[in-house]
Amino acid sequence: MKPASAMFLVLAFSIALQLGQASPSSLKVGMKETRSILIFGDSTVDPGNNNKLRTSAKANFAPYGMNFYGGQPTGRFCDGRLATDILADKLGIAKSIPAFLDKNLTLEDARTGVSFASASSGYDESTATNSKVLPFSKQIEYLRHYKLHLQKMVGPSEAEKMLNTAIFIVSSGSNDLMKVAIKDSTNVSMPDYESYLITSMAKYIKDMHRLGGRRFVLVGVPPVGCLPIVRTFSGADKCVDGLNELAASFNSKLVTQLGVLKKSLGVKTAYLDVFTVMSEAAKYPENFGLIESSKGCCGTGMLEVGESCRGQSTCKNPSKYMFWDAVHPTEKMYQIIINNVTSGIYRDILY
């Protein structure tokens, strides 16, 4: 496998043109119309909403944020920017996407987008309530508040246009799958639970559509069997195949449901396959300019995440590591993901 190309934008244009589904002029129009990104989900896309909650699922302390702007922790479960921050920058929308609950949120921030995501949440409402974080229903409620603020700021017509042209990104599901799989609950049928999660996801997309969403990007779950903390608890010296098969199964159902929603709602959709690129990086880190894919950069890299990462020493060069803590990718890995999977946004959302 060849190293991931840094020429992400060129690659996106190339693929779109080869498929005959976009032209440079149509892409320019799509990018001009898209002025904001609205984000929902879990810790992979939460820039700090949990800072305001009474939960232990937080990352607003060192060494988190050491490579973010200013070198300060923001609540992002990463050494630097999240994938959504990098994407917003690539699209020329904003340098980063702030948390909706950020007390320093400005009107200009609101224009370019916000994240309603909450670390430790999932498509299953109980996943969030058990961790005392924002369930999807609350994230949708905050979207309603956001829409009201927009209407007061720019008027009902312009607010509706902004929502219609915004990119809605949804990244969730990993916490749900691990919660059930790791507990090995005998009273839960995994196929049935997967279907329940997919049905819940579809409901939330429909709620967003009713509030003005017309462009949806669904992020698949990663190879959860490759997470350092999962490998540690499983006593495995490689990725846990069973959990990765579960993630792959869920992603397959996600893609199918996304196709149904695209047709029934008449919306634009894109699926981001993070599973494949992360699986490849875990197996062949050197192909992506990495040297370590089995453990994180914080502490031992095997168990530390969130509070247990607080004040820990870190590896010397996070950009050579796939994982920042025992669960979450480094900014470098998020850059690799963006470089490899976002051509679908250009092809399916912006053309």
C-alpha positions as CSV (number, residue, x, y, z in Angstrom):
1,M,0.0,0.0,0.0
2,K,1.3,3.4,-0.9
3,P,1.8,6.2,1.6
4,A,-1.3,8.4,2.1
5,S,-1.1,11.4,-0.2
6,A,-0.8,14.9,1.3
7,M,-2.4,16.2,-1.9
8,F,-5.9,15.6,-0.5
9,L,-7.6,18.3,-2.5
10,V,-6.0,17.3,-5.8
11,L,-7.0,13.7,-5.1
12,A,-10.6,14.7,-4.4
13,F,-10.8,16.7,-7.7
14,S,-9.2,13.8,-9.6
15,I,-11.5,11.1,-8.4
16,A,-14.6,13.3,-8.9
17,L,-13.6,14.2,-12.5
18,Q,-12.7,10.6,-13.3
19,L,-16.1,9.4,-12.2
20,G,-17.7,12.1,-14.3
21,Q,-19.8,13.3,-11.4
22,A,-18.4,16.7,-10.9
23,S,-16.6,19.5,-12.6
24,P,-14.3,22.2,-11.2
25,S,-17.0,24.8,-11.7
26,S,-19.7,22.8,-9.9
27,L,-17.3,22.1,-7.0
28,K,-16.6,25.8,-6.7
29,V,-20.3,26.5,-6.6
30,G,-20.8,23.8,-3.9
31,M,-18.0,25.1,-1.8
32,K,-19.2,28.7,-2.1
33,E,-22.7,27.7,-1.0
34,T,-21.4,25.6,2.0
35,R,-20.5,28.1,4.7
36,S,-20.9,26.0,7.8
37,I,-20.5,22.6,9.4
38,L,-22.8,21.2,12.1
39,I,-21.5,18.2,14.0
40,F,-23.2,15.5,16.1
41,G,-21.8,12.5,17.9
42,D,-19.2,11.3,20.4
43,S,-15.6,12.1,21.5
44,T,-14.3,11.8,18.0
45,V,-16.0,15.1,17.2
46,D,-16.6,16.8,20.6
47,P,-14.4,19.9,20.9
48,G,-15.4,20.5,24.6
49,N,-19.1,20.4,25.2
50,N,-18.5,18.0,28.1
51,N,-16.5,20.7,29.9
52,K,-19.8,22.1,31.0
53,L,-21.3,18.8,32.2
54,R,-21.0,16.9,35.5
55,T,-19.3,13.9,34.0
56,S,-15.9,12.3,34.2
57,A,-15.8,12.0,30.4
58,K,-13.6,15.1,30.0
59,A,-10.3,16.1,28.4
60,N,-9.9,19.8,29.4
61,F,-6.6,19.3,31.0
62,A,-3.0,18.6,30.1
63,P,-1.5,16.8,28.2
64,Y,-4.6,17.0,26.0
65,G,-4.4,19.9,23.6
66,M,-0.6,20.2,23.7
67,N,-0.5,20.6,19.9
68,F,-3.7,22.5,19.5
69,Y,-3.6,26.3,18.8
70,G,-1.9,27.9,21.7
71,G,-0.9,24.5,23.2
72,Q,-3.9,24.6,25.6
73,P,-6.4,21.8,26.4
74,T,-9.9,22.6,25.0
75,G,-11.8,19.4,25.8
76,R,-10.8,17.6,22.6
77,F,-9.7,14.0,23.2
78,C,-6.6,14.6,21.2
79,D,-3.2,16.2,21.2
80,G,-4.4,18.7,18.7
81,R,-7.2,19.1,16.2
82,L,-10.0,16.7,15.5
83,A,-10.8,15.5,12.0
84,T,-13.7,17.9,11.8
85,D,-11.4,20.8,12.6
86,I,-9.0,19.7,9.8
87,L,-11.9,19.3,7.3
88,A,-13.3,22.8,8.2
89,D,-9.8,24.3,7.5
90,K,-9.4,22.4,4.3
91,L,-12.8,23.7,3.0
92,G,-11.9,27.2,4.0
93,I,-14.8,27.5,6.5
94,A,-13.0,27.9,9.8
95,K,-9.7,27.0,11.5
96,S,-11.6,24.9,13.9
97,I,-15.2,24.1,14.9
98,P,-16.1,25.2,18.5
99,A,-18.4,23.5,21.0
100,F,-22.0,24.8,21.1
101,L,-21.7,25.1,24.9
102,D,-18.5,27.1,24.8
103,K,-19.0,30.3,26.8
104,N,-16.7,32.1,24.4
105,L,-18.8,31.2,21.3
106,T,-19.2,34.3,19.1
107,L,-21.8,35.2,16.5
108,E,-19.2,34.7,13.8
109,D,-18.5,31.2,15.2
110,A,-22.2,30.4,15.0
111,R,-22.2,31.4,11.3
112,T,-19.4,28.9,10.4
113,G,-20.8,26.1,12.5
114,V,-20.6,24.4,15.8
115,S,-20.4,20.9,17.3
116,F,-23.2,19.6,19.5
117,A,-21.3,16.3,20.1
118,S,-20.6,14.9,23.5
119,A,-17.9,12.4,24.4
120,S,-19.1,9.0,25.6
121,S,-22.5,9.4,23.9
122,G,-23.9,7.1,21.2
123,Y,-27.0,6.4,19.1
124,D,-28.4,4.5,22.1
125,E,-29.7,7.1,24.5
126,S,-28.7,4.9,27.5
127,T,-25.0,5.0,26.4
128,A,-25.0,8.8,27.1
129,T,-27.2,8.8,30.2
130,N,-25.1,6.2,31.9
131,S,-22.1,8.5,31.4
132,K,-24.0,11.7,32.3
133,V,-23.3,13.2,28.9
134,L,-25.5,14.6,26.1
135,P,-27.6,12.0,24.4
136,F,-28.5,12.5,20.7
137,S,-32.0,13.8,21.7
138,K,-30.3,16.6,23.6
139,Q,-27.9,17.3,20.8
140,I,-31.0,17.7,18.5
141,E,-32.6,20.0,21.0
142,Y,-29.5,22.2,20.9
143,L,-29.8,22.3,17.1
144,R,-33.3,23.7,17.6
145,H,-31.8,26.4,19.9
146,Y,-29.1,27.1,17.3
147,K,-31.7,27.5,14.6
148,L,-33.6,30.1,16.7
149,H,-30.4,32.0,17.3
150,L,-29.7,32.0,13.6
151,Q,-33.2,33.3,12.8
152,K,-32.7,36.2,15.2
153,M,-29.3,36.9,13.8
154,V,-29.9,36.8,10.1
155,G,-33.7,36.4,9.6
156,P,-35.8,33.2,9.0
157,S,-35.1,33.0,5.3
158,E,-31.3,33.3,5.5
159,A,-31.2,31.0,8.5
160,E,-33.1,28.3,6.5
161,K,-30.7,28.7,3.6
162,M,-27.7,28.4,5.9
163,L,-29.0,25.2,7.4
164,N,-29.9,23.8,3.9
165,T,-26.4,24.3,2.7
166,A,-24.5,23.3,5.8
167,I,-22.7,20.0,6.0
168,F,-24.2,17.9,8.8
169,I,-21.6,15.5,10.1
170,V,-22.5,12.5,12.4
171,S,-19.9,10.4,14.0
172,S,-21.1,7.9,16.6
173,G,-21.7,4.2,17.4
174,S,-18.3,3.0,18.8
175,N,-19.4,3.5,22.4
176,D,-22.6,1.6,21.8
177,L,-20.9,-1.4,20.3
178,M,-18.1,-1.6,22.9
179,K,-20.6,-1.2,25.8
180,V,-22.5,-4.3,24.7
181,A,-19.6,-6.4,23.3
182,I,-17.2,-6.0,26.1
183,K,-19.8,-6.6,28.8
184,D,-20.7,-9.8,26.8
185,S,-24.4,-9.3,27.7
186,T,-26.1,-12.6,27.3
187,N,-29.5,-11.0,27.1
188,V,-28.6,-8.8,24.1
189,S,-28.6,-10.1,20.5
190,M,-25.9,-8.2,18.6
191,P,-27.7,-8.2,15.3
192,D,-30.9,-6.9,17.0
193,Y,-28.9,-4.3,18.8
194,E,-27.1,-3.2,15.6
195,S,-30.6,-2.8,13.9
196,Y,-31.8,-0.8,16.9
197,L,-28.8,1.6,16.6
198,I,-29.4,2.0,12.9
199,T,-33.0,2.7,13.4
200,S,-32.1,5.3,16.0
201,M,-29.6,6.9,13.7
202,A,-32.2,7.2,11.0
203,K,-34.6,8.9,13.4
204,Y,-32.0,11.5,14.3
205,I,-31.2,12.2,10.6
206,K,-34.9,12.7,10.0
207,D,-35.1,15.1,13.0
208,M,-32.2,17.1,11.5
209,H,-33.9,17.1,8.1
210,R,-37.0,18.6,9.6
211,L,-34.9,21.3,11.1
212,G,-33.3,22.1,7.7
213,G,-30.5,19.6,7.1
214,R,-30.1,18.6,3.5
215,R,-26.4,17.5,3.3
216,F,-25.4,14.6,5.6
217,V,-22.0,13.0,6.1
218,L,-22.1,9.8,8.2
219,V,-18.8,8.6,9.6
220,G,-18.5,4.8,10.0
221,V,-17.2,3.3,13.2
222,P,-13.4,2.6,13.4
223,P,-11.9,-0.9,13.9
224,V,-12.6,-0.9,17.6
225,G,-10.7,-4.2,18.0
226,C,-7.5,-2.2,17.2
227,L,-7.9,0.3,20.1
228,P,-5.0,0.0,22.5
229,I,-7.4,-0.3,25.5
230,V,-9.4,-3.1,23.9
231,R,-6.2,-5.0,23.1
232,T,-5.0,-4.5,26.7
233,F,-8.2,-5.9,28.2
234,S,-8.4,-8.7,25.7
235,G,-4.7,-9.7,26.3
236,A,-4.2,-9.6,22.6
237,D,-0.9,-8.8,20.8
238,K,-2.9,-7.7,17.7
239,C,-6.3,-6.3,16.7
240,V,-9.2,-8.3,18.1
241,D,-10.9,-9.7,15.0
242,G,-14.3,-10.4,16.6
243,L,-14.8,-6.7,17.5
244,N,-13.6,-5.6,14.1
245,E,-16.0,-7.9,12.4
246,L,-18.8,-6.4,14.6
247,A,-17.7,-2.9,13.5
248,A,-17.6,-3.9,9.9
249,S,-21.1,-5.4,10.1
250,F,-22.5,-2.2,11.7
251,N,-20.9,-0.1,9.0
252,S,-22.4,-2.2,6.3
253,K,-25.9,-1.7,7.8
254,L,-25.1,2.1,8.2
255,V,-24.3,2.4,4.4
256,T,-27.5,0.6,3.5
257,Q,-29.6,2.8,5.7
258,L,-27.9,5.9,4.4
259,G,-29.0,4.9,0.9
260,V,-32.5,4.5,2.0
261,L,-32.5,8.0,3.7
262,K,-31.0,9.6,0.6
263,K,-33.8,8.3,-1.5
264,S,-36.7,8.8,0.9
265,L,-35.7,12.3,2.1
266,G,-34.2,13.6,-1.2
267,V,-31.0,14.7,0.5
268,K,-27.3,14.5,-0.4
269,T,-25.3,12.0,1.6
270,A,-21.7,10.8,1.9
271,Y,-20.2,7.9,3.9
272,L,-16.7,8.3,5.4
273,D,-15.0,4.9,5.6
274,V,-12.6,5.4,8.5
275,F,-12.6,1.7,9.2
276,T,-10.5,0.8,6.2
277,V,-7.8,3.5,6.5
278,M,-7.4,2.9,10.3
279,S,-7.2,-0.9,9.8
280,E,-4.5,-0.4,7.2
281,A,-2.6,2.1,9.5
282,A,-2.8,-0.4,12.4
283,K,-1.3,-3.1,10.2
284,Y,1.2,-1.0,8.2
285,P,2.0,2.2,10.2
286,E,5.1,2.8,8.2
287,N,3.1,3.3,5.0
288,F,1.5,6.3,6.6
289,G,4.6,7.8,8.1
290,L,3.9,6.4,11.6
291,I,6.1,4.2,13.8
292,E,3.6,3.1,16.5
293,S,0.1,1.8,16.1
294,S,-0.3,-0.6,19.1
295,K,-0.3,1.9,21.9
296,G,-1.1,5.5,22.6
297,C,1.2,8.5,23.3
298,C,-0.1,9.3,26.8
299,G,1.3,7.4,29.7
300,T,1.8,3.8,29.0
301,G,-0.5,4.1,26.1
302,M,-2.3,0.9,27.0
303,L,-5.0,2.1,29.4
304,E,-4.9,5.9,29.8
305,V,-7.9,7.8,28.5
306,G,-9.6,10.9,29.9
307,E,-9.0,11.4,33.6
308,S,-6.4,8.7,33.8
309,C,-4.3,10.6,31.2
310,R,-4.3,13.8,33.3
311,G,-0.8,15.0,34.0
312,Q,0.9,11.9,32.4
313,S,4.1,12.1,30.5
314,T,3.8,11.7,26.7
315,C,5.8,10.3,23.8
316,K,8.3,12.7,22.3
317,N,6.7,12.9,18.9
318,P,2.9,12.3,18.7
319,S,3.0,12.7,14.9
320,K,4.6,9.3,14.7
321,Y,1.8,7.6,16.7
322,M,-1.6,6.4,15.5
323,F,-3.2,6.9,18.9
324,W,-3.0,9.8,21.3
325,D,-4.4,8.0,24.3
326,A,-5.6,4.4,24.6
327,V,-8.8,5.1,22.5
328,H,-8.4,8.3,20.4
329,P,-6.3,9.0,17.4
330,T,-3.6,11.7,17.2
331,E,-4.0,14.8,15.1
332,K,-1.6,13.2,12.7
333,M,-3.9,10.2,12.3
334,Y,-6.9,12.4,11.9
335,Q,-5.0,14.2,9.1
336,I,-4.4,10.8,7.4
337,I,-8.1,10.0,7.7
338,I,-9.1,13.3,6.1
339,N,-6.5,12.8,3.3
340,N,-7.9,9.3,2.5
341,V,-11.7,9.4,2.9
342,T,-13.1,12.8,2.2
343,S,-13.2,12.7,-1.6
344,G,-16.7,11.5,-1.1
345,I,-17.7,14.8,0.4
346,Y,-16.5,16.6,-2.8
347,R,-18.1,14.0,-5.0
348,D,-21.5,13.5,-3.3
349,I,-22.0,16.7,-1.2
350,L,-20.4,19.6,-2.9
351,Y,-20.7,18.9,-6.7
